[in-house]
Amino acid sequence: KGKRILLIAALGLILLLNLQGKDETMALSNKVSAFLQAVFPDDSAWIAANIRKLGHTMEYFLLGFACYCCFGWKGLICCAIFSVLDQCFKELIPVRHFDSTDLPYDLLGYVLGTCAGWVGKKIKEKRRK
């Protein structure tokens, strides 16, 4: 049951972020960027230039983790489909558009999330022994 709740939360977060207006999404990006620049000051220019793409990686990491918990490795297929559908959905929102350059960042996020889910499962199995 907890796995499904995590999956619904990840999908809900992505949907909620898509429905934000331009000002809201820029404000969120600026806050996260400022935080990351404070933590990693040597990389602050790179962070500022890539914060919106990094956001895709972070949100899809959560989706990849949740999909792995629910579906195993087949969750990668679910994530790939959702990533493309997510971009198509943006065409229906006036301030958004399909951006194929987001897809590699989505891919990176859900592959890393899936791998984290697999590692977590292996650690949990080892502890049970």
BELZI-V986690 format. One record per residue. N is the residue number from 1. RES is the residue in one small letter. SS is DSSP state (H for helix, E for strand, C for the rest). Layout:
# BELZI-V986690
n = <N & N>
res = <RES & RES>
ss = <SS & SS>
This chain:
# BELZI-V986690
n = <1 & 2 & 3 & 4 & 5 & 6 & 7 & 8 & 9 & 10 & 11 & 12 & 13 & 14 & 15 & 16 & 17 & 18 & 19 & 20 & 21 & 22 & 23 & 24 & 25 & 26 & 27 & 28 & 29 & 30 & 31 & 32 & 33 & 34 & 35 & 36 & 37 & 38 & 39 & 40 & 41 & 42 & 43 & 44 & 45 & 46 & 47 & 48 & 49 & 50 & 51 & 52 & 53 & 54 & 55 & 56 & 57 & 58 & 59 & 60 & 61 & 62 & 63 & 64 & 65 & 66 & 67 & 68 & 69 & 70 & 71 & 72 & 73 & 74 & 75 & 76 & 77 & 78 & 79 & 80 & 81 & 82 & 83 & 84 & 85 & 86 & 87 & 88 & 89 & 90 & 91 & 92 & 93 & 94 & 95 & 96 & 97 & 98 & 99 & 100 & 101 & 102 & 103 & 104 & 105 & 106 & 107 & 108 & 109 & 110 & 111 & 112 & 113 & 114 & 115 & 116 & 117 & 118 & 119 & 120 & 121 & 122 & 123 & 124 & 125 & 126 & 127 & 128 & 129>
res = <k & g & k & r & i & l & l & i & a & a & l & g & l & i & l & l & l & n & l & q & g & k & d & e & t & m & a & l & s & n & k & v & s & a & f & l & q & a & v & f & p & d & d & s & a & w & i & a & a & n & i & r & k & l & g & h & t & m & e & y & f & l & l & g & f & a & c & y & c & c & f & g & w & k & g & l & i & c & c & a & i & f & s & v & l & d & q & c & f & k & e & l & i & p & v & r & h & f & d & s & t & d & l & p & y & d & l & l & g & y & v & l & g & t & c & a & g & w & v & g & k & k & i & k & e & k & r & r & k>
ss = <C & H & H & H & H & H & H & H & H & H & H & H & H & H & H & H & H & H & H & C & C & H & H & H & H & H & H & H & H & H & H & H & H & H & H & H & H & H & H & C & H & H & H & H & H & H & H & H & H & H & H & H & H & H & H & H & H & H & H & H & H & H & H & H & H & H & H & H & H & H & H & H & H & H & H & H & H & H & H & H & H & H & H & H & H & H & H & H & H & H & C & C & C & C & C & C & C & C & C & H & H & H & H & H & H & H & H & H & H & H & H & H & H & H & H & H & H & H & H & H & H & H & H & H & H & H & H & H & C>
